[in-house]
Amino acid sequence: MCGRFVVARVGSELVSELSVDLVSDDLPQPSFNIAPTALAAIVLDSAKSDPPTRRLEPARWGLVPGWAKDLSVGARAFNARSETVAEKRTFAPAFAKRRAVVPATGYYEWKVTDDGKLPLFIHPAGGEPMLFAGLYEWWKDPQDAWVLSFTILTRDAVGDLGSIHHRMPVFLDSDHADAWLDTDIDAPHDVLEAALDDAPRVAESFAWHEVDRAVGNVRNDSPDLIEPV
């Protein structure tokens, strides 16, 4: 699963490889402990323009489908299982038409050991952004204000990451990210399968280290959280 992640940089430098056309003026500040219901930047292609405009926008972590009566639905929908994403009422419409890329510096996972759960920070060894496959939705609140929200897709963990946790995010390289964002494709299953097949290769470049248990408290948010213990 992916329940906490880090975005240490914001703006166009975060997604330079994705050719973003429009960067929002309201992006959240860097955060070293992003948790569900918090704001993070996502990349999406707006199909309302011709050609589609690729945008970097702030969104609430935890997908809120259009039929939801309130925002609380999103607190339980911060991850979507890739195996069932096309079948679930919460995620299927977004999987078909509203796919996003979630850029990050890295993410946290907790490894179960004889000494308890150890928090690890997992990140690309070269310092480049990590890209997660995501979905987004727009939801109108009772005051007629629109809320943009997102979820991160997960899959069975493979390789060395499988020794940390049995699930991991669906990782993308820049080519798969472009395909994932394409609003014109008719077969999102094919794009997902290609990304799933390549995710283990992408993950081969990742490194990780143990970090302070302070990361377990969502109120803690500083660069110290990603430093090795």
N, C-alpha and C positions, 0 to 999 in steps of 0.2 A: 504494500500500500504506500501511499504518500500522504502523510499527515502534517508535515512541516517542511517548508523550504526557504531558501535564501535568495534574495535579489540584492546584490551589493552595488549594482550600477543601474541607472535609469536613463531613459531617453534613447535616442537613435543608436548610441554605441552598444546598447544591449542587444540589438537585433540587426546590426549592420549587414549581416549575410542574408537577410530576408527581404531586402529592398522595400522597406516600409515607406509608403508615400506620405502618410500623415501621422504625426506624433501629437497626442493630446497634450494640452497645457495643464491637465489636472492629474498627471501621473502621481501615484504615491511615492513617498520618499523611500530610499533604500531601507530594507528591513532584513534582519538576520534571524528572524523567528516568525515567519508568516504562518498563521494557523487558519483553519476553516472559519469562514465569515469575514475574514480580513480582506482588504483590497490588495490587488496585485495587477500588474500590467499583462495584457494578453494581445496577441496579434490575430486579426481577423481580416477577411476580405469582404468588403461591403458590395453585395451584388446589385445594390440600387443604383450604382453608377456604371457607366459604360466607357472604358473598361472598368472592372471592379477596382475599388480603391483599397489598398492594403493599409490598415490602420493599427496603431499601437494605442490601446485604450485601457483605462482603469476598470476593473471588474471585481465583483464580490465572489470570493471563493466558496463554492457550494451552489450547484446549479438549481435555479428556481424556475420550473416549467411554467408555461403560460396559464395552466389550469390551477396552479397553486392558490390557496386562499390567503396565505401569508408567507413571509420570508423564512419561517422556521423549517420548511421543507428542505431548503438548501443546506442546512447544518448537517443533514444526513446524506447529502449527495455531493460530497467533495471529491469522491473517486467514483469512477464507472468501470466495471469489469469489462474488458475488451471482448470476453467470450460471450457476453449476453447484452452488449450495449444496443444492438439492433432490435432487441425484443422488449426491452423494458420501457414502460410507458413514460417514465421520467426522461429517458435519454434518446429514444428512437427518433423523434422528430429532429432533434439537434444533430444527431449522427448523420441524418440524411442531407441536411441543408446548412447547418451552422457549426462548422468545425473550426477550431482555434489552435494556435500554438502558444504554449505557456513558456516563456524564456525564464531561465533561472541561473543562479551561480552554482547551485547544488541543492541537495536536500538531506534531511536527517532521517536516519532509521535507527531503531533500537534493537540490539542483538541480545538474545537471551543467553546468559552465561551462568555458571555456578555462583558468581558474585552478584547476580541480579541483572537487570537490563542495562546494557551499556549504550549510550548514545554515540552514534557515528555520523560524521559529516562526509557525504559522498559527493564527488565533484569531478569534472574533467581535469585530468592531470596537467593539461596545458593552459588552463585558465580561461578557455573559450566558454561561451554560454552553453548551458545544457538546455535542450529543447524537449518539452513534453507534448505529447498529443493531447488535445483537449477539445471540449465542446462548449458552446456558449448559448445563452438564451436571453431574451428580453422579457421582463415582467413589469406590468403596470401596477403600482401600489394604489391604495384607496384615494390618495390625493392626486392621482393621474400623473405621477412622476414615474419615469421609466428607470428600471434597475437592470444593469447588465451583470450577468453572473456566469460562472464557468465551473467545469469539473475537469479533473485530470484522469485519463485512462490508465488502467493498470493491467498487468499480465502476470503469469507465473514467472518467478525469478529464475534466471539461468546463470550458468557459470559461477564465478566467485561470489556474485551478489546473492546467489541462492544460499550461501552459507550464513548470510546476515539475516535475511527475511524471506519468506516464501513468495512474496509478491514484490513487484517493482513497477515503476511507471513505464509507459510505452515511450521510449526514447526515439527521437527523430534526428536525422542529419538534415542539412539544408535542402537537399534534393527531395527527400520524403516530406519535409515540411512544406515545400512549395506545392507538392501534389495534394497534401492533406488540406491545404487552404483553398484549393481550386473549387470555386462554386459551380463550375460547369460539368463536373463529372457526374455520371449516372450510376456508377458502381463504387460507392464508398467502401464496400466490403473488400474490393480488390486492393484499394489503396491501403486499407488497414492491414490486410494480410502481408503486403509488401513491407510495410513498416515493422510489423511483428517479426517477420523473417530477418530483417536487418538489425533489429534492436540489439541482439547479442553482440554484433560487431561494434556497434556504437559504444556499448558499455565496456568493451575491452580497454578503452582509453581512460577509464575512470580510476580514481584513487580514493582512498578514504582513511580516516583516522578518528580515534576516540576524542570526544570533546567533553566539556564540563556538563555535569548533570543539571546545571542551571537552565539549560535549554528546555527542560521539561516544563518550566513555568512560562506560560505565554506572555507574561508581563515583562520578562527579561528580553531585551533586544539591543544588542551591541555587537561590534565586530569581534569582541573577545569570545563570543559563543562558538565561532568556527575555528578558533585556535586549538592546536593539539594540546591535550592534557599533558 
